[in-house]
Amino acid sequence: MAYQFDFLPVLQNTDLLLRGALFTLELTAIGTLFGVSLGIVGAVVRAWNIRPFAALFGLYVEVIRNTPFLVQLFFIFFGLPGLGVHISEWQASALAMVINLGAYSTEIIRAGIQAIPKGQLEAAAALAMSRFEAFRYVVLQPALAKVWPALSSQIIIVMLGSAVCSQIATEELSFFANFIQSRNFRAFETYALTTLIYLCMALLIRQLLNAFGRRYLSRSR
């Protein structure tokens, strides 16, 4: 018997999918803000070999980059309560995304910092720039400009990876997709629409990041 497509039962729950998509974007915004900030700190520490933190960040990067995101999420949500740390589903998801993106952005940004010629810092000192000004305008902005495409791609990867947060009942997009499918049994239609929403979110985030890069980083190349 030929399969009869019926998107109506899924479209009737569009509000739930949009609610999940909005929450996914909120998680991504939190993960990006704090994850990239953590990455900047880690990149500076590792690029300039600030001891003993360089070794600690090195261990952190290796552990996170060589373990599955799902395991990291489970460790935070199920493991930390064993140490007396109890957090909600969305807090665990946000923390896992921050930690994961922080590790990857550390290495991405470090590559950008190491690509900055040392002569530029000497020139900044000759111009009587403060250390903060030299770091911001001579090191950080040019470094971010060099690696912005790679960093943007990693942010999108983390957003897409947030789909596994449904495994701890975080009410993001894939959580509601699974919920809807379990009620109407229209798996193809449900996940086809969910895939389209993820695609739209990824394209939206890429456009926003590209606009940010052109606005604030393009002159630093």
N, C-alpha and C positions, 0 to 999 in steps of 0.2 A: 504494500500500500504506500502510495506517495505521501511524503511528509507535507502537511498543511501548515504553512507559515501563518502565525497569528501574533502580531506585535501588540495588539490591543491590551491584553492582560499586563504587559510590561509597561506600556505607556500610561496605564492607569496609576502606576506607582512612580511616575517621573519625579514627584516631589521627594520621595525617599532617595532616589539616585542623586538628585541635585543636592539634597542635604548631605549625603555622603561625600559628594564631590567637593562641596564647600569645606567640609571638615578635613578632607585630604589636603586641600590647598592651605588651610590653616596650619596643619601639621608640617607641611612643606615650608611655610614661611618661618615657623619657629625653628625647624631644623636648619634652614639656610642661615638665618641670622646668627644663631649661636654656634652652629657647626662651622661656618666659615670663620667666625671670630676665634674659635678654638684652633682652627687650622692656621690662622695667621700667627697666633702665639706659638704653636708648635713649629711652624715653618721658620720663624725667627730663631727660636731656640736651637733647632737642628742645623740651620744654615750657618749660624754663628757659633755653634758648638758651646753653648752656655751650659756648663756643668753645675750640678749633676743632672739637670733637667733634660739635657739632650738624650741621655741614656734612657730616662723614663719615657720620654716621648717616642723614642725609637722602639721600645718594647710595646708601648701602646699601639703604635702604627702597625707593627708586625702582627700583633694578636688580632686586631680588628680586621685587617686586610686579608687575613688567612683563616677566618672563621665565617660561617654563614650568618647573614643578617638575622635569620629566624632564630638561630641559637642564641645570638646576642639578646634578642628580644625576650626569649624565654628565660634567659639567665636573669635579666633585669626584673621581669614581672613575677617569675616563680622562685627565683633564687634569692633575691634581696630580702623577701619576707622572712627567710630563715635567719637573717642577721638582724631582724627586728625593724627593717625598713619596709613600710607598707605604702604603696603608691597605687593610684588608679590606672585603669587601662590606657587612657589618653596620655597620662603623664609618663607611663612606661614607654609608650610608642614614641612620644616626642623625645624622651631621653635617648632612646635607642637610635633615632634618626640623627640626633645631634652628635652622639658618639661616633656613629658610623661615618657621617659626612666629615666630621672633624679629622678623622684619621686619613681619609683620602685627600681632603683639601690640604692637609699638612704637607703631603708629598708634592701635590700639584703646585702649591704656592712656593714651596721651598725651591723647586726648579726655577721658578720665575725670579726669586731673590738671587739665586746663585748666577743667574744670567746677567745681572746688573754689573757693569764694569766698576771696579774699585775706584777708578779715576773719577767717577761721578761723585762719590762721597768726598774725595779730596777737593773737588771743585766746590762742593757745597760748603765745606769747612773754610775754603778761601773766601767765600762770599759771606762769611760770618752768619751762616744759618744755624739755628739752634739744632740740637740733636733730634728733637721731635719734628721740626720742619724738614730736616734732611731725611729722616726716616719716612715721613709721610709723602713728600713730593719727589724724592730722589730714589727711594727704595720701594716703598709699598705700592704706590700707584703705577709706576712702570712695570713692576713685577706682576701685578694683577692684570694689567693690560696684555702682557705677553701670554698669560695662561688663561685668560677669561673664557675662550671657547671650550677648553678642556674642563674648567671649573663649572661652566654652565651645563655641560653634558653630564657631569657627575651629580649636580643638583637634580637634574631630571631623572637620572637613574635612581636616586634615593626616593624621589617622589613615586616612581613606579614601584619600587620595592616596598613602599608602605602598604601595598596590597596584603602582605602577609600579616599586617597588624590585626586583621580580622580574626586571626587565630586566637587572640586573647580578648575577643569581643569588643575591640575598638570600633566605634560606629563610623568607619570611613566608607569609601565607595564600594569596595569589594564585599564588605560586611552586608550592606543593604542588597547588593546583587545576589549574594548567597541566600539572603532572607527571602527576596522576591521569588527566586527560582524554586525554593523549597515550598512555596505556597501555590505557584501556578504551574510548576513543572515544565515551563517553556525555557529550557536551558539554552537552546541556540539563540533565541530572540533576546533573552536576558543578557547573556554574555556578549552578544554582538553589539548591543546598545552600550553596555559597559565598556567594551573595547573602544568604541567610538568616543565616549566621554573621556577616557584616559588619553586617547590621541589628541583630542581638543585641548585638554589641560596641558599636555606636554608641549604642544605648539604654542599655546598661550604663554607658558612660562618661558619658553625659548625667546619669544618675541620681546617679553618684558626684560629679560636678562640682556638681550642684544641691545635694546634701547638704553638700558642703564649703562652698558659698556660704551656705547657711542657717546652718551651724554657726559659721563664722568671719567672715562678712562682713555678714550681715543687720542686725546692730546698728550698722553703720557708715554706713548709708544716711542 
